[in-house]
């Protein structure tokens, strides 16, 4: 069982999905540790291209890493939740 997964795709693909789906597309990542749906509109193609200086969206690559939390991270999140109550 992997503690980390990595999804790689180009920005033009995400932009095309958004256009075809009317802004309702999602990147679905399924792992043995859980399933994740990331709304495609999180990846603002125009903004990313502007910030990175990329002219062609197909040249801009997106990498999404999802990793299992370490025991220390779990403890920190649990403490933050307890303190916020």
Order of alpha helices (4+ residues) and beta strands (2+ residues): beta-alpha-beta-beta-alpha-beta-alpha
